[in-house]
């Protein structure tokens, strides 16, 4: 007769780390994900008598919405306008909220504002290094961006002051002064406004360039691919955990009669993950964003 099998000691849940980790991760996700933040307003905050992120810098009307043209340069200018509008909503959301941020939120607001700076700086550098040379090559013309380069130079000094101030208070958020930040922004607001509108018109006008590719030609396909590939990479290369959520949480899908509610063309599950999983890393920053789930919402510091 065989001896009875040894009874195995009952395993505690503490012996199964995965069973402990799962509820902890779920709890962190629920408390940090932008998905679980307060629901966005159904209409713009202006409906409640409060300013929203379409001021003080006016948003850009997309060339496609205005002209109904679909050539590669009108399309490229339209996608650039949508990107610019996310940046402009970012500028406006920082500008309007800065004087009203409570001391307990200073550190989070500084993180939000520095992410806006990172977005703009990366966008500028990527244009200069990648997009502009490629379009010059397509059109065989190195003069097309002459005014654009000057426009960039006009606001870069102010942008550097913006970052310098925020870096100076980043480690001591109690010393943050929203009115001082607004004064710095006033120093480059007009040149920033001018450029972010002018560049859209500059790109759209390239359709009339004598070397513009003919519709249906291999050159047109190459030019189209240039805009598409640059557009896909320019935001993600800037930062998946900060700039990407910032960008997506400053997109208004209700603008221009909802024409761009599915822009950028990212599969819904991936977009959701970029906002709610990648975005959870700096979750406390995004309460200052102008939109949520593609809809405008009341600016947090103005509630």
HELIX and SHEET records of a PDB file:
HELIX    1   1 UNK A   13  UNK A   15  5                                   3    
HELIX    2   2 UNK A   17  UNK A   32  1                                  16    
HELIX    3   3 UNK A   34  UNK A   36  5                                   3    
HELIX    4   4 UNK A   45  UNK A   48  5                                   4    
HELIX    5   5 UNK A   63  UNK A   67  1                                   5    
HELIX    6   6 UNK A   72  UNK A   98  1                                  27    
HELIX    7   7 UNK A  103  UNK A  105  5                                   3    
HELIX    8   8 UNK A  106  UNK A  126  1                                  21    
HELIX    9   9 UNK A  127  UNK A  131  3                                   5    
HELIX   10  10 UNK A  132  UNK A  139  1                                   8    
HELIX   11  11 UNK A  146  UNK A  170  1                                  25    
HELIX   12  12 UNK A  173  UNK A  175  5                                   3    
HELIX   13  13 UNK A  178  UNK A  205  1                                  28    
HELIX   14  14 UNK A  206  UNK A  208  5                                   3    
HELIX   15  15 UNK A  218  UNK A  236  1                                  19    
HELIX   16  16 UNK A  243  UNK A  248  1                                   6    
HELIX   17  17 UNK A  255  UNK A  258  1                                   4    
HELIX   18  18 UNK A  268  UNK A  276  1                                   9    
HELIX   19  19 UNK A  278  UNK A  288  5                                  11    
HELIX   20  20 UNK A  300  UNK A  302  5                                   3    
SHEET    1   A 2 UNK A 291  UNK A 292  0                                        
SHEET    2   A 2 UNK A 295  UNK A 296 -1                                        
END                                                                             
